[in-house]
Amino acid sequence: MPEPVTLAGTGWTVPGAANPGAAARLEFSTTGRVTGFTGCNMLTGSYTYDGDRLEVAAATTKRACLGAGNEAEALMLAILAGRPRAAISGNKLILTTPDGKRLELDRN
């Protein structure tokens, strides 16, 4: 059963990157700030969590990427823009948009 979601003060990484330093990740501060790496660009902004919906207002750097980094970024940004439902199950953060896009991240 999913645990109550508390994002403040947590960090999460998308699993499976060949180079862990290049893995997409998100960090949620206790002051409502979110920072991270999309797999291509750095991300920074603010977040709120209301009910079971995560709302992120963020900007990214503008580095051009090809291949897996670009695909990871496109998925992460689409999910964050879609006000995803957030659930924590064990050491996983599961973000799911109303149209079915899903991203699982591991707790740091």
N, C-alpha and C positions, 0 to 999 in steps of 0.2 A: 504494500500500500504506500502511495507517495507520502512523503513527509511534508509538514508545513514548509513553505518556501521562505527562507531568509537569505536574501542575496547580499545584504550589507556586510562588507568585510570579507567577501569570498572571491576566489579566483578559479577560473575554469579554462581547460584546454581541449581543443578538438583532437581526439586521438588519431593515431595512424600516420603521422608525418614521419617521413624517413629521417629528417633532421629535426629533433625536438625543438631547437631554437627557432625553426621556421613554422612551427605549428600555430594555427589560428587560436586566439585566446581572448578571454574577457576578464576584467577585474572590476568588481563593484565596491566602491568605497562606502564608508559609513556616513558620508556627507552627500550622497546622491550623485556622485560622479562615476562615470564608467570610462575605462581606458582599455585598450587592447590592440591586437594585431589581427587583421582580417585574413591573413595568408598572403597578402600582397602589400597592404598599406596599414599605417598606424591609425587608430581610431581614438577619439576622445569626445566626451560630451557629458550629458546628464541622463539619469534614469529615474523612473518612478515605478512602483509596483503597487497596483490597485486590484484587490480581489485576487484574481489569478492571472491578470494581464500585465505584461512587462511593456513599458513604453520607454523608448530610447530616442533621444534627440542628440545626434552625434555627427561629427564631421570626420573625414579621413584625409590623409595626405593624398597626393595625386600621382603616385608612381604607377607607370604602366607595367602590367604583368601579363604573361601568357601562360597557358597550360593550367596545371593544378592550382597554382596560387590565385589565378584569375577566377577559376571555378569556385574555389573555397570562399573567396571574397564575395562573389555574386550571391552565393547561397546565404552566407552570414548576413549580408546587408539586406537581402530580401526578407529574411526571417525577422530581423530586428525592426524593419520598417512595417511589418505586418501586425504589430501589437500581439506578439505570441503569448500563448498560455505557457506558464513556466511550472515545471514540477521537478522536485528532487526525489530521486529514488536511489538510496544507498549513496554512492559517490558520483552519481550522474545528475547533471542538470539537463532536462529535456525541454526544448523550446519547440512549440508546435503552433503554426499559424492556422487561422480559420479555413484556409484553402488546402491544408494538409502538408505544407512544407514542414520538415522536421530536422532539428539539429540536436545532437547529443554531445555534451561536453563532460570531461572528467574533472573532478575536483583536484586542485593543485595541492 
